Structures are given as C-alpha cells and as structure tokens.
Amino acid sequence: MSFKILVILLVISPAIFNYGYSQELEPRALTNLPKELNFVGLAYARASGNTLLDPSLPLEDFNGRINSLILAYVRAINFFGKSGKVDVILPFAGGDFTGTFENTSFEDSYTGFGDLRIRTSVNLTGAPSINAKDFSEYKQKTITGLSLQLIIPTGNYKKEQLPNLGSNRWSLRAVYGLSRNLDNWVLEAYVGAWLFSDNKEFLGDNTLSQSALWIAKGNVIRSFRKKGMWLAFSLGYGYGADTSINNIKRDVTISQLRLGLTYSLPLNPRNSLKFTVASGIRFQEGSDFDVFGVSYLYSWLDKSSKKMKDK
C-alpha cells in the first residue's frame, strides 16, 4: 500500500529572503503526513531584479542576480497525538550586485552560506498523527495549525559590506494557518509575524533595529487524479518592519505584495519535483524581483513504520 507523497519544501532560498519574509508563500504547509516520514530535498532558485530585501540599507538603484542552492531535511512527528513537522534548511547562494551608495556607483559579487533555519510545526485540529498503514483512510476536511521558525545568524556577514548573505541577527517567525479541503480544491489562509533582534554590526558598529513585520497570505490549490500532483496559486502581503539606526527612526516601512505559481510533479512514490515562479509589487519599500525555482525531493519511512505498513 503506497501513501501520498507531498512536496512541502521551499524553492526560494532563505539567503534571498533575509528580510522579505512575506514572500514565503508555502502552499500545502498544513497538509497532514504519516508520522516517521522523512524528506530530504535539494532546490535551485534564480532571482533577478531588486533582490535587496532590507530597505533600511542606504542604497539606490539596486539591482542583483542571485543563484541559490538549498539543502533541506523534514521529518513528520507525533506531537501529543497531533501531526507535526520539524525541518532544517541551509542555503548557499552567489550573486552579482550593482547600485549606488552616497552618490558613488558600485559593482560587486558574493558567494557563501545564508542563515540556518529551524522550524517546528503542529496541526492543532483536523490532522491527527497517523501511522503509514492507516494513512490511506485519512480524508482532510478543515485543518488549523501553528508554526515557529528560528533563523540563526550563521550566514556569511561582513560588517563593512553591503549587502550580505547573512543577516547577523536572530529572527523568529510565528504563523497561524487554516486549510479547507473542497473535493479537488484546497483553500488556505495564514497570518503571522516576524520578530527581529538588533544587528549591532551594521555598516561598522552601528545598531540596526526593526519592529515586527506582519504577514498575510493565501493559496488556492488544485489537486489532480495522480496522487501528489497539484497546482497552486499564491498571494502574500507584508507590512511593517519600521527601521531605526542607532535609535534614529528612518522613514522606511515595508509594504509589498507577492504572487506565486507552484506545480508539483510526482515521479514515483518516493521522488518528486516542484517548479515555482514568483513576482510581486512594491507599494512603499520591499522587494521587487522575479524568481524561478525547481526542487527535487526524496522521501522514506523509518524501518519500524515501514514494517507496520507492509503487514
């Protein structure tokens, strides 16, 4: 008996999204999975345009091209009878940048690791933890869930450099979501916030502070007859992250809308591909670039679960 293989990895590199957190559209993030299911994935993404997502940086006419590789591991867990996930994501990126700083043009390129991300998610209602052998009998109706993601400042960072692949500060993202299944359609809605610690080595020894960034996003997903095949249209909006440097507030507030389209293609019960394109609109400050990405995902069950499933 085979179970549904679901692609849940992000294609967009965390190194790219150090500050543009409303961009993470993530269709099917609440989907239930059999416990003790494991995923390992490798993704590639290319972004071009105004890829500088920290509007507090004093740069003008910024333009960049970023190529990213993302390695990720995901494990489905039993959280006191409810389904949950733990994931770890590590990006590696390289990019070419041009712009203007204090009326002086610059051109540069950087390559290195972005910040490490660790997340824990739990589905609060509608998605109990289920063994693989019983998973085929599960039918989704309405799911609600909560996730907490910690960004650890492990990425490449030089305090005299603009821009950087690492953020040099801790960040915490909290998101609450709801997912409703309607036959071959799934509707999802999420709200959340990003909280940031200070960067005390911004352009030397200056202190960069930002208030919370509030996010809202939704997905409309169409499932097809072939298990694991789906197409999603996504919309996300972020507002906030008012910026101060050395306790002096700058006239900077992020207000941006992102659009995305994602297609998941299962190759067999263990292997899947996912393709993503995204673009957006900047109302005040924030990102304004186009992204294409492709990811490969391999899944397996723990030996104990596989034995139960095969009985």
C-alpha positions as CSV (number, residue, x, y, z in Angstrom):
1,M,0.0,0.0,0.0
2,S,1.5,3.3,-1.0
3,F,0.8,6.7,0.5
4,K,0.6,10.1,-0.9
5,I,3.9,11.9,-1.5
6,L,3.6,15.6,-0.8
7,V,6.2,18.3,-1.7
8,I,6.5,20.8,1.1
9,L,9.9,22.3,0.6
10,L,10.5,26.0,-0.2
11,V,12.1,26.6,-3.5
12,I,13.0,30.2,-2.7
13,S,16.3,30.4,-0.9
14,P,16.4,31.6,2.7
15,A,19.5,33.6,1.9
16,I,17.4,35.7,-0.5
17,F,14.7,36.2,2.0
18,N,16.6,37.5,4.9
19,Y,14.2,40.4,5.2
20,G,11.3,39.9,2.7
21,Y,9.5,37.4,4.9
22,S,6.1,37.9,3.4
23,Q,7.4,36.3,0.2
24,E,7.3,32.8,1.7
25,L,4.0,31.7,0.2
26,E,4.4,27.9,1.1
27,P,1.4,26.1,-0.4
28,R,0.3,22.9,1.5
29,A,2.3,23.8,4.6
30,L,-0.6,22.4,6.8
31,T,-1.0,19.1,4.9
32,N,-1.1,16.0,7.1
33,L,1.7,13.5,6.8
34,P,2.1,10.0,8.3
35,K,4.4,10.0,11.3
36,E,8.0,9.0,11.0
37,L,8.0,10.0,7.3
38,N,11.3,11.7,6.3
39,F,12.2,14.0,3.4
40,V,15.5,15.3,2.1
41,G,15.5,17.8,-0.7
42,L,17.7,19.9,-2.9
43,A,16.4,23.1,-4.6
44,Y,17.8,25.6,-7.0
45,A,16.4,29.2,-7.4
46,R,17.3,32.1,-9.6
47,A,16.2,35.7,-8.7
48,S,16.8,38.9,-10.7
49,G,15.8,42.5,-10.1
50,N,15.7,44.5,-6.9
51,T,16.8,41.5,-4.8
52,L,17.9,43.7,-1.9
53,L,15.1,42.9,0.7
54,D,16.4,45.1,3.6
55,P,15.0,48.6,2.8
56,S,17.0,50.1,5.7
57,L,20.2,49.8,3.7
58,P,21.1,53.2,2.2
59,L,21.5,52.0,-1.4
60,E,19.9,53.4,-4.5
61,D,19.2,51.9,-8.0
62,F,20.0,48.5,-6.6
63,N,19.9,45.5,-9.0
64,G,21.0,41.9,-8.4
65,R,21.1,38.4,-9.8
66,I,21.2,35.6,-7.2
67,N,21.6,31.9,-7.8
68,S,20.9,29.7,-4.8
69,L,21.1,26.1,-3.7
70,I,19.0,24.9,-0.7
71,L,19.5,21.7,1.2
72,A,16.6,20.7,3.5
73,Y,15.6,17.9,5.8
74,V,12.0,17.4,7.0
75,R,10.6,14.9,9.5
76,A,6.9,14.2,10.4
77,I,6.4,13.8,14.1
78,N,3.7,12.8,16.6
79,F,3.1,15.9,18.9
80,F,0.9,14.6,21.7
81,G,-1.4,12.9,19.3
82,K,-1.4,15.6,16.7
83,S,0.6,15.7,13.5
84,G,3.6,17.9,13.3
85,K,6.9,18.5,11.4
86,V,10.4,19.6,12.1
87,D,12.6,20.9,9.3
88,V,16.1,22.3,8.9
89,I,17.0,24.4,5.9
90,L,20.5,25.5,4.9
91,P,21.0,27.8,1.8
92,F,24.1,28.5,-0.3
93,A,24.0,31.5,-2.7
94,G,26.0,33.6,-5.1
95,G,25.1,36.8,-6.7
96,D,26.2,39.9,-8.7
97,F,25.1,43.3,-7.5
98,T,25.1,46.9,-8.8
99,G,23.9,50.1,-7.1
100,T,24.7,53.5,-5.7
101,F,25.9,54.4,-2.2
102,E,26.3,58.0,-1.2
103,N,26.3,59.1,-4.9
104,T,29.0,56.5,-5.7
105,S,28.3,53.6,-8.0
106,F,29.5,50.1,-7.0
107,E,29.6,46.7,-8.5
108,D,30.3,43.5,-6.6
109,S,29.6,39.8,-6.2
110,Y,29.4,37.5,-3.2
111,T,29.2,33.7,-2.6
112,G,28.6,31.9,0.6
113,F,26.1,30.4,3.0
114,G,22.9,32.0,4.2
115,D,21.4,31.8,7.7
116,L,20.4,28.4,9.0
117,R,16.6,27.9,9.6
118,I,15.0,25.5,12.0
119,R,11.2,25.2,12.3
120,T,8.7,23.2,14.3
121,S,5.0,23.0,13.1
122,V,2.0,21.4,14.7
123,N,-1.5,20.9,13.3
124,L,-3.9,21.9,16.1
125,T,-7.1,20.5,14.7
126,G,-8.2,18.2,11.8
127,A,-5.0,16.4,11.4
128,P,-4.2,13.7,14.0
129,S,-0.9,11.8,14.0
130,I,-1.4,8.6,11.9
131,N,0.7,5.6,11.1
132,A,1.6,5.0,7.5
133,K,-0.6,1.8,7.4
134,D,-3.7,3.8,8.3
135,F,-2.9,7.0,6.3
136,S,-4.8,6.0,3.2
137,E,-8.1,6.1,5.2
138,Y,-7.5,9.7,6.3
139,K,-9.6,12.4,4.5
140,Q,-8.8,16.1,5.0
141,K,-11.6,18.4,5.9
142,T,-10.5,21.5,7.9
143,I,-7.0,21.8,9.4
144,T,-5.7,24.6,11.6
145,G,-2.0,24.8,12.6
146,L,0.8,26.8,14.1
147,S,4.5,27.0,13.2
148,L,7.5,28.7,14.8
149,Q,10.7,29.2,12.8
150,L,14.0,30.4,14.1
151,I,16.6,31.9,11.9
152,I,20.1,31.5,13.3
153,P,22.7,34.1,12.2
154,T,25.2,31.6,10.7
155,G,25.4,33.1,7.2
156,N,28.3,35.0,5.7
157,Y,28.4,38.5,7.1
158,K,31.0,41.3,6.9
159,K,30.1,44.4,8.9
160,E,31.6,46.9,6.4
161,Q,29.9,45.2,3.4
162,L,26.7,45.9,1.6
163,P,24.7,43.8,1.0
164,N,25.3,40.5,2.9
165,L,24.1,36.9,2.5
166,G,23.7,36.6,6.3
167,S,21.6,38.9,8.5
168,N,23.8,38.9,11.6
169,R,20.8,38.8,13.9
170,W,18.3,36.3,15.3
171,S,14.8,36.2,13.9
172,L,11.6,34.4,14.9
173,R,8.6,33.8,12.7
174,A,5.2,32.7,14.1
175,V,2.4,31.8,11.7
176,Y,-1.1,30.5,12.3
177,G,-3.0,28.9,9.3
178,L,-6.2,27.3,8.2
179,S,-6.7,24.8,5.4
180,R,-10.0,23.6,4.0
181,N,-10.5,20.8,1.5
182,L,-13.3,21.0,-1.1
183,D,-13.1,17.9,-3.2
184,N,-10.3,18.6,-5.7
185,W,-9.6,22.0,-4.3
186,V,-7.8,23.2,-1.2
187,L,-8.1,26.7,0.2
188,E,-5.5,28.0,2.7
189,A,-5.1,31.3,4.7
190,Y,-2.3,32.3,7.0
191,V,-1.5,35.2,9.3
192,G,1.7,35.8,11.2
193,A,4.6,38.0,12.3
194,W,8.4,38.2,12.2
195,L,10.3,39.4,15.2
196,F,13.9,40.6,15.0
197,S,16.8,41.1,17.3
198,D,19.2,44.0,16.7
199,N,22.1,43.9,14.4
200,K,24.9,45.7,16.3
201,E,27.4,45.5,13.5
202,F,25.5,47.2,10.8
203,L,27.9,49.1,8.4
204,G,30.6,49.1,11.1
205,D,29.4,49.4,14.7
206,N,26.0,50.9,14.1
207,T,22.9,49.3,15.5
208,L,20.1,48.3,13.2
209,S,16.6,47.7,14.8
210,Q,13.3,46.8,13.1
211,S,9.8,46.4,14.5
212,A,7.6,43.4,13.7
213,L,6.7,42.6,10.1
214,W,3.1,41.5,9.8
215,I,2.2,39.0,7.1
216,A,-0.9,37.6,5.5
217,K,-1.0,35.0,2.7
218,G,-3.4,32.6,0.9
219,N,-3.2,29.7,-1.5
220,V,-5.7,28.2,-3.9
221,I,-4.7,24.6,-4.8
222,R,-6.0,22.3,-7.4
223,S,-5.3,18.6,-7.0
224,F,-5.2,16.1,-9.9
225,R,-6.1,12.5,-10.2
226,K,-2.4,11.4,-9.9
227,K,-1.5,11.3,-6.3
228,G,0.9,14.1,-5.3
229,M,0.2,16.2,-8.4
230,W,-1.1,19.7,-7.8
231,L,-1.1,23.3,-9.0
232,A,-1.2,26.3,-6.6
233,F,-1.8,30.0,-7.0
234,S,-0.4,32.0,-4.1
235,L,-0.8,35.6,-2.8
236,G,1.1,37.2,0.1
237,Y,1.3,40.6,1.7
238,G,3.7,42.0,4.2
239,Y,3.6,45.3,6.1
240,G,5.7,46.8,8.9
241,A,9.3,46.3,9.9
242,D,9.8,50.0,10.7
243,T,13.6,50.6,10.8
244,S,15.8,52.6,13.2
245,I,19.6,53.0,13.0
246,N,21.3,54.0,16.3
247,N,17.7,54.7,17.7
248,I,17.1,57.2,15.0
249,K,14.0,56.2,13.0
250,R,14.2,56.1,9.3
251,D,11.3,56.8,7.0
252,V,11.1,53.2,5.9
253,T,8.1,50.8,6.1
254,I,7.8,47.6,4.1
255,S,4.6,47.3,2.1
256,Q,4.8,44.6,-0.6
257,L,2.6,42.1,-2.5
258,R,3.9,38.8,-3.9
259,L,2.3,36.4,-6.4
260,G,3.4,32.8,-7.0
261,L,2.6,29.7,-9.0
262,T,3.7,26.3,-8.0
263,Y,3.4,22.9,-9.7
264,S,4.2,19.6,-8.0
265,L,5.0,16.6,-10.2
266,P,5.5,13.1,-8.5
267,L,7.9,10.9,-10.3
268,N,7.2,7.8,-8.2
269,P,6.1,7.1,-4.6
270,R,9.5,8.3,-3.3
271,N,10.6,11.0,-5.7
272,S,9.0,14.3,-6.6
273,L,9.8,17.6,-8.5
274,K,8.4,21.0,-7.8
275,F,8.5,24.1,-10.1
276,T,7.9,27.6,-8.8
277,V,7.7,31.1,-10.4
278,A,7.0,34.3,-8.4
279,S,6.9,38.0,-8.8
280,G,5.4,41.0,-7.0
281,I,4.5,44.6,-6.4
282,R,6.3,47.0,-4.1
283,F,3.9,49.7,-2.7
284,Q,6.3,51.5,-0.3
285,E,9.5,49.6,0.4
286,G,10.4,45.9,0.0
287,S,11.3,43.5,-2.8
288,D,10.7,43.9,-6.5
289,F,12.1,40.9,-8.3
290,D,11.2,37.7,-10.3
291,V,12.1,34.2,-9.2
292,F,12.2,30.8,-10.9
293,G,13.0,27.7,-8.9
294,V,13.0,23.9,-9.1
295,S,13.4,21.4,-6.3
296,Y,13.9,17.6,-6.0
297,L,12.5,15.7,-3.0
298,Y,13.2,12.2,-1.8
299,S,11.1,10.5,1.0
300,W,11.3,7.4,3.1
301,L,9.8,5.9,6.2
302,D,11.6,4.7,9.3
303,K,12.1,0.9,9.3
304,S,9.7,0.4,12.2
305,S,6.9,2.3,10.4
306,K,7.6,0.5,7.1
307,K,7.3,-2.9,8.7
308,M,3.9,-1.9,10.2
309,K,2.8,-0.5,6.8
310,D,3.7,-3.8,4.9
311,K,1.8,-6.0,7.3
